[in-house]
Amino acid sequence: MTKPPASEQSDPHPEAVQPAGGQAASEVTSSAAADVDRTVVARPGVDAAVNLSKSSGGEADLGRPSPARAAPPLTPLPSRAEEDRPHRARFLAFLRLLGGWAVLGVLAYVMWTPGEWQNSLLLWVALVILADEFGGWFGYLGLLLGGLGYFSPSVPPAQWLVILPLVGGALMALLLVKHSGGVLVLPFAGLLFAGTLLAVARFGPKFDPTLRLPSNDTFLRSALIAMLAGLVFSLVRQLIGLWLLRRGQQSGRVDVPT
């Protein structure tokens, strides 16, 4: 009798009889799974991606808005006075030029026309100091105009030959001292002018007996009165200018917005 075929016994070690292809597929699957695990592990958590900043207490500032920046300060609009300041400056400069040339024109007319030497001396000294208030070079031009009488058709007085160099030198010294400062130097300028004339009147005849004009009372009176009048005008003009400047500074501080 024929024996039935033996029943297949289960292999206790299936791995040993597993074909080579299946083993390679298993290794590939295991390697892919390991790669996935490594990718998941290497990926940062959500909290780490969001939590970019830490508070001082160590708590995460999740969802907190960034601090608002301070708005830049607004530039105040120029006031009416500031807008008119350039126009006012140009207008004052025009008035200064106009006044200076007008004074020089009057002085040129006085020096050109004949007249008494007392009046010419008085007007020359006063107008030179007055012209200097409109600009320094106006005063020096006025000094030069003192010799304009020698080019006029009429012969200047004989005393003018002494007056021109003597008073012209004293006036030059007065203008130089006057230009070196403000209100405080005006007394020194006046003392220098008067001291020069008084010194020549006192000691001039000792060196030149014919030099008697500087000691003439009319000469000294005309020169000193004209000098005082010119310096008083300069003093008042400078004090008014300082007062206006201080007032403008105070009003400017008040207009500034806080």
C-alpha positions as a Markdown table, in Angstrom:
| # | Residue | x | y | z |
|---|---|---|---|---|
| 1 | Met | 0.0 | 0.0 | 0.0 |
| 2 | Thr | 1.3 | 3.3 | -0.9 |
| 3 | Lys | 2.1 | 5.6 | 2.1 |
| 4 | Pro | 0.6 | 9.0 | 2.1 |
| 5 | Pro | 3.0 | 11.9 | 1.7 |
| 6 | Ala | 4.4 | 13.2 | 4.9 |
| 7 | Ser | 2.9 | 16.4 | 6.2 |
| 8 | Glu | 5.0 | 19.4 | 6.0 |
| 9 | Gln | 6.6 | 20.4 | 9.2 |
| 10 | Ser | 6.8 | 23.9 | 10.2 |
| 11 | Asp | 10.3 | 25.2 | 10.2 |
| 12 | Pro | 11.2 | 26.5 | 13.7 |
| 13 | His | 13.6 | 29.0 | 12.1 |
| 14 | Pro | 12.0 | 30.7 | 9.2 |
| 15 | Glu | 14.8 | 33.2 | 8.9 |
| 16 | Ala | 17.2 | 30.4 | 8.0 |
| 17 | Val | 15.2 | 29.3 | 5.0 |
| 18 | Gln | 14.1 | 32.8 | 3.9 |
| 19 | Pro | 15.1 | 33.5 | 0.4 |
| 20 | Ala | 17.9 | 36.1 | -0.3 |
| 21 | Gly | 15.5 | 38.5 | -2.0 |
| 22 | Gly | 13.2 | 38.7 | 0.9 |
| 23 | Gln | 16.1 | 39.3 | 3.3 |
| 24 | Ala | 17.3 | 42.2 | 1.1 |
| 25 | Ala | 13.8 | 43.7 | 1.0 |
| 26 | Ser | 13.6 | 43.5 | 4.8 |
| 27 | Glu | 17.0 | 45.2 | 5.2 |
| 28 | Val | 15.9 | 48.0 | 2.9 |
| 29 | Thr | 12.7 | 48.5 | 4.8 |
| 30 | Ser | 14.5 | 48.6 | 8.1 |
| 31 | Ser | 17.0 | 51.1 | 6.7 |
| 32 | Ala | 14.1 | 53.3 | 5.4 |
| 33 | Ala | 12.4 | 53.1 | 8.8 |
| 34 | Ala | 15.6 | 54.1 | 10.5 |
| 35 | Asp | 16.0 | 57.0 | 8.2 |
| 36 | Val | 12.5 | 58.2 | 8.9 |
| 37 | Asp | 13.1 | 57.9 | 12.6 |
| 38 | Arg | 16.3 | 59.9 | 12.3 |
| 39 | Thr | 14.5 | 62.6 | 10.3 |
| 40 | Val | 11.8 | 62.9 | 12.8 |
| 41 | Val | 14.2 | 63.0 | 15.7 |
| 42 | Ala | 16.4 | 65.7 | 13.9 |
| 43 | Arg | 13.4 | 67.9 | 13.2 |
| 44 | Pro | 13.0 | 70.6 | 15.8 |
| 45 | Gly | 9.8 | 70.8 | 17.7 |
| 46 | Val | 7.1 | 73.3 | 17.0 |
| 47 | Asp | 7.8 | 75.1 | 20.3 |
| 48 | Ala | 11.5 | 75.6 | 19.4 |
| 49 | Ala | 10.6 | 77.1 | 16.0 |
| 50 | Val | 8.1 | 79.6 | 17.5 |
| 51 | Asn | 9.9 | 80.4 | 20.7 |
| 52 | Leu | 12.5 | 82.7 | 19.3 |
| 53 | Ser | 12.8 | 84.9 | 22.3 |
| 54 | Lys | 12.6 | 84.4 | 26.0 |
| 55 | Ser | 11.3 | 86.7 | 28.6 |
| 56 | Ser | 13.4 | 87.7 | 31.6 |
| 57 | Gly | 11.5 | 85.2 | 33.8 |
| 58 | Gly | 12.2 | 82.3 | 31.4 |
| 59 | Glu | 8.6 | 82.1 | 30.0 |
| 60 | Ala | 8.1 | 82.0 | 26.3 |
| 61 | Asp | 6.5 | 85.2 | 24.7 |
| 62 | Leu | 4.3 | 83.2 | 22.4 |
| 63 | Gly | 1.8 | 85.4 | 20.4 |
| 64 | Arg | 3.0 | 88.6 | 22.1 |
| 65 | Pro | 3.2 | 91.5 | 19.6 |
| 66 | Ser | 6.6 | 93.3 | 19.2 |
| 67 | Pro | 7.0 | 96.5 | 21.1 |
| 68 | Ala | 5.8 | 99.6 | 19.2 |
| 69 | Arg | 8.5 | 102.0 | 18.2 |
| 70 | Ala | 8.4 | 105.6 | 19.2 |
| 71 | Ala | 7.2 | 107.9 | 16.5 |
| 72 | Pro | 9.8 | 110.4 | 15.2 |
| 73 | Pro | 9.3 | 113.9 | 16.6 |
| 74 | Leu | 7.3 | 116.2 | 14.3 |
| 75 | Thr | 9.2 | 119.2 | 12.9 |
| 76 | Pro | 7.3 | 122.4 | 13.9 |
| 77 | Leu | 6.2 | 124.5 | 11.1 |
| 78 | Pro | 8.1 | 127.8 | 10.8 |
| 79 | Ser | 6.3 | 130.8 | 12.3 |
| 80 | Arg | 5.3 | 133.9 | 10.5 |
| 81 | Ala | 8.3 | 135.8 | 12.0 |
| 82 | Glu | 10.7 | 133.1 | 10.8 |
| 83 | Glu | 9.3 | 133.2 | 7.3 |
| 84 | Asp | 9.6 | 137.0 | 7.1 |
| 85 | Arg | 13.1 | 137.1 | 8.6 |
| 86 | Pro | 15.0 | 136.7 | 5.3 |
| 87 | His | 12.9 | 139.5 | 3.7 |
| 88 | Arg | 13.4 | 141.7 | 6.7 |
| 89 | Ala | 17.2 | 141.1 | 6.6 |
| 90 | Arg | 17.4 | 142.0 | 2.9 |
| 91 | Phe | 15.3 | 145.1 | 3.5 |
| 92 | Leu | 17.5 | 146.3 | 6.3 |
| 93 | Ala | 20.6 | 145.7 | 4.2 |
| 94 | Phe | 19.1 | 147.8 | 1.5 |
| 95 | Leu | 18.3 | 150.6 | 4.0 |
| 96 | Arg | 21.8 | 150.5 | 5.3 |
| 97 | Leu | 23.4 | 150.8 | 1.9 |
| 98 | Leu | 21.0 | 153.6 | 1.0 |
| 99 | Gly | 21.7 | 155.5 | 4.2 |
| 100 | Gly | 25.4 | 155.1 | 3.9 |
| 101 | Trp | 25.5 | 156.4 | 0.3 |
| 102 | Ala | 23.2 | 159.3 | 1.3 |
| 103 | Val | 25.4 | 160.4 | 4.1 |
| 104 | Leu | 28.5 | 160.2 | 1.8 |
| 105 | Gly | 26.6 | 162.3 | -0.8 |
| 106 | Val | 25.9 | 165.0 | 1.7 |
| 107 | Leu | 29.5 | 165.0 | 2.9 |
| 108 | Ala | 30.8 | 165.2 | -0.6 |
| 109 | Tyr | 28.5 | 168.2 | -1.3 |
| 110 | Val | 29.8 | 169.9 | 1.9 |
| 111 | Met | 33.4 | 169.3 | 1.0 |
| 112 | Trp | 33.0 | 170.5 | -2.6 |
| 113 | Thr | 31.2 | 173.7 | -1.9 |
| 114 | Pro | 33.0 | 176.6 | -0.3 |
| 115 | Gly | 32.3 | 177.6 | 3.3 |
| 116 | Glu | 33.8 | 178.5 | 6.7 |
| 117 | Trp | 36.4 | 176.1 | 8.0 |
| 118 | Gln | 34.5 | 175.8 | 11.3 |
| 119 | Asn | 31.4 | 174.5 | 9.6 |
| 120 | Ser | 33.3 | 172.2 | 7.3 |
| 121 | Leu | 35.2 | 170.7 | 10.3 |
| 122 | Leu | 32.0 | 170.2 | 12.3 |
| 123 | Leu | 30.2 | 168.5 | 9.5 |
| 124 | Trp | 33.1 | 166.4 | 8.4 |
| 125 | Val | 33.7 | 164.9 | 11.8 |
| 126 | Ala | 30.0 | 164.3 | 12.5 |
| 127 | Leu | 29.2 | 162.9 | 9.1 |
| 128 | Val | 32.2 | 160.6 | 9.1 |
| 129 | Ile | 31.1 | 159.0 | 12.4 |
| 130 | Leu | 27.5 | 158.9 | 11.2 |
| 131 | Ala | 28.5 | 157.2 | 7.9 |
| 132 | Asp | 30.5 | 154.6 | 9.9 |
| 133 | Glu | 27.2 | 153.5 | 11.5 |
| 134 | Phe | 26.0 | 152.2 | 8.2 |
| 135 | Gly | 29.1 | 150.2 | 7.6 |
| 136 | Gly | 32.8 | 150.4 | 8.4 |
| 137 | Trp | 33.9 | 151.2 | 4.9 |
| 138 | Phe | 31.5 | 154.1 | 4.7 |
| 139 | Gly | 33.5 | 155.8 | 7.5 |
| 140 | Tyr | 36.8 | 155.3 | 5.7 |
| 141 | Leu | 35.4 | 156.7 | 2.5 |
| 142 | Gly | 34.2 | 159.7 | 4.5 |
| 143 | Leu | 37.8 | 160.2 | 5.6 |
| 144 | Leu | 39.0 | 160.3 | 2.0 |
| 145 | Leu | 36.3 | 162.8 | 1.1 |
| 146 | Gly | 37.9 | 165.3 | 3.5 |
| 147 | Gly | 40.4 | 166.1 | 0.8 |
| 148 | Leu | 37.7 | 166.6 | -1.9 |
| 149 | Gly | 37.9 | 170.4 | -1.3 |
| 150 | Tyr | 41.3 | 170.5 | -3.0 |
| 151 | Phe | 39.8 | 169.3 | -6.3 |
| 152 | Ser | 36.8 | 171.8 | -6.2 |
| 153 | Pro | 36.8 | 175.0 | -8.2 |
| 154 | Ser | 36.9 | 177.1 | -5.0 |
| 155 | Val | 40.1 | 177.2 | -3.0 |
| 156 | Pro | 39.7 | 175.6 | 0.5 |
| 157 | Pro | 40.5 | 177.6 | 3.6 |
| 158 | Ala | 44.2 | 177.9 | 4.5 |
| 159 | Gln | 43.4 | 176.3 | 7.9 |
| 160 | Trp | 42.4 | 173.1 | 6.1 |
| 161 | Leu | 46.0 | 172.2 | 5.4 |
| 162 | Val | 46.4 | 171.7 | 9.2 |
| 163 | Ile | 42.9 | 170.3 | 9.8 |
| 164 | Leu | 43.0 | 167.6 | 7.2 |
| 165 | Pro | 46.1 | 165.6 | 8.5 |
| 166 | Leu | 45.5 | 166.4 | 12.2 |
| 167 | Val | 41.8 | 165.7 | 12.5 |
| 168 | Gly | 42.0 | 163.0 | 9.8 |
| 169 | Gly | 44.6 | 161.0 | 11.9 |
| 170 | Ala | 42.5 | 161.4 | 15.1 |
| 171 | Leu | 39.4 | 160.3 | 13.2 |
| 172 | Met | 41.2 | 157.2 | 11.9 |
| 173 | Ala | 42.2 | 156.2 | 15.4 |
| 174 | Leu | 38.7 | 156.8 | 16.6 |
| 175 | Leu | 37.2 | 154.5 | 13.9 |
| 176 | Leu | 39.8 | 151.8 | 14.5 |
| 177 | Val | 39.0 | 151.7 | 18.3 |
| 178 | Lys | 35.3 | 151.9 | 17.6 |
| 179 | His | 35.4 | 148.9 | 15.3 |
| 180 | Ser | 37.3 | 146.8 | 17.9 |
| 181 | Gly | 34.2 | 146.4 | 20.1 |
| 182 | Gly | 30.7 | 147.4 | 20.9 |
| 183 | Val | 29.3 | 149.9 | 23.3 |
| 184 | Leu | 32.0 | 149.6 | 25.9 |
| 185 | Val | 34.8 | 150.9 | 23.6 |
| 186 | Leu | 33.0 | 154.1 | 22.6 |
| 187 | Pro | 34.3 | 156.1 | 25.6 |
| 188 | Phe | 37.9 | 155.0 | 24.8 |
| 189 | Ala | 37.4 | 156.1 | 21.2 |
| 190 | Gly | 36.2 | 159.5 | 22.3 |
| 191 | Leu | 39.1 | 159.9 | 24.7 |
| 192 | Leu | 41.6 | 159.0 | 22.1 |
| 193 | Phe | 40.2 | 161.5 | 19.6 |
| 194 | Ala | 40.0 | 164.3 | 22.2 |
| 195 | Gly | 43.3 | 163.5 | 23.8 |
| 196 | Thr | 45.1 | 163.7 | 20.4 |
| 197 | Leu | 43.7 | 167.1 | 19.7 |
| 198 | Leu | 44.3 | 168.4 | 23.2 |
| 199 | Ala | 47.9 | 167.1 | 23.2 |
| 200 | Val | 48.7 | 168.8 | 19.9 |
| 201 | Ala | 47.1 | 172.0 | 21.2 |
| 202 | Arg | 49.2 | 171.8 | 24.3 |
| 203 | Phe | 52.6 | 170.7 | 22.9 |
| 204 | Gly | 52.3 | 171.7 | 19.2 |
| 205 | Pro | 53.4 | 175.3 | 19.5 |
| 206 | Lys | 56.6 | 174.2 | 21.4 |
| 207 | Phe | 57.8 | 172.3 | 18.4 |
| 208 | Asp | 56.4 | 174.7 | 15.8 |
| 209 | Pro | 55.6 | 178.2 | 16.9 |
| 210 | Thr | 53.5 | 178.8 | 13.8 |
| 211 | Leu | 51.1 | 175.9 | 14.7 |
| 212 | Arg | 48.5 | 177.9 | 16.6 |
| 213 | Leu | 45.2 | 176.5 | 15.1 |
| 214 | Pro | 45.0 | 173.4 | 17.3 |
| 215 | Ser | 44.9 | 175.7 | 20.4 |
| 216 | Asn | 42.1 | 177.8 | 18.9 |
| 217 | Asp | 38.9 | 177.5 | 21.0 |
| 218 | Thr | 36.7 | 177.5 | 17.8 |
| 219 | Phe | 38.7 | 174.6 | 16.4 |
| 220 | Leu | 38.5 | 172.5 | 19.6 |
| 221 | Arg | 34.9 | 173.3 | 20.1 |
| 222 | Ser | 33.9 | 172.3 | 16.6 |
| 223 | Ala | 35.8 | 169.1 | 16.6 |
| 224 | Leu | 34.8 | 167.9 | 20.1 |
| 225 | Ile | 31.1 | 168.8 | 19.7 |
| 226 | Ala | 31.0 | 166.9 | 16.4 |
| 227 | Met | 32.8 | 163.9 | 17.9 |
| 228 | Leu | 30.4 | 163.9 | 20.9 |
| 229 | Ala | 27.3 | 164.1 | 18.7 |
| 230 | Gly | 28.5 | 161.2 | 16.5 |
| 231 | Leu | 29.4 | 159.0 | 19.4 |
| 232 | Val | 26.1 | 159.7 | 21.2 |
| 233 | Phe | 24.2 | 158.7 | 18.1 |
| 234 | Ser | 26.3 | 155.5 | 17.8 |
| 235 | Leu | 25.7 | 154.7 | 21.5 |
| 236 | Val | 21.9 | 155.1 | 21.1 |
| 237 | Arg | 21.9 | 153.1 | 17.9 |
| 238 | Gln | 23.8 | 150.2 | 19.4 |
| 239 | Leu | 21.7 | 150.1 | 22.6 |
| 240 | Ile | 18.5 | 149.9 | 20.5 |
| 241 | Gly | 20.0 | 147.1 | 18.4 |
| 242 | Leu | 20.9 | 145.1 | 21.6 |
| 243 | Trp | 17.4 | 145.6 | 23.0 |
| 244 | Leu | 15.8 | 144.5 | 19.8 |
| 245 | Leu | 18.1 | 141.5 | 19.6 |
| 246 | Arg | 17.3 | 140.4 | 23.1 |
| 247 | Arg | 13.6 | 140.9 | 22.6 |
| 248 | Gly | 13.8 | 138.8 | 19.5 |
| 249 | Gln | 15.6 | 136.0 | 21.3 |
| 250 | Gln | 13.0 | 136.0 | 24.1 |
| 251 | Ser | 10.1 | 135.9 | 21.7 |
| 252 | Gly | 11.8 | 133.0 | 19.8 |
| 253 | Arg | 12.0 | 131.0 | 23.0 |
| 254 | Val | 8.4 | 131.6 | 23.8 |
| 255 | Asp | 7.3 | 130.5 | 20.3 |
| 256 | Val | 9.1 | 127.1 | 20.5 |
| 257 | Pro | 6.5 | 124.4 | 21.3 |
| 258 | Thr | 7.2 | 122.3 | 24.4 |
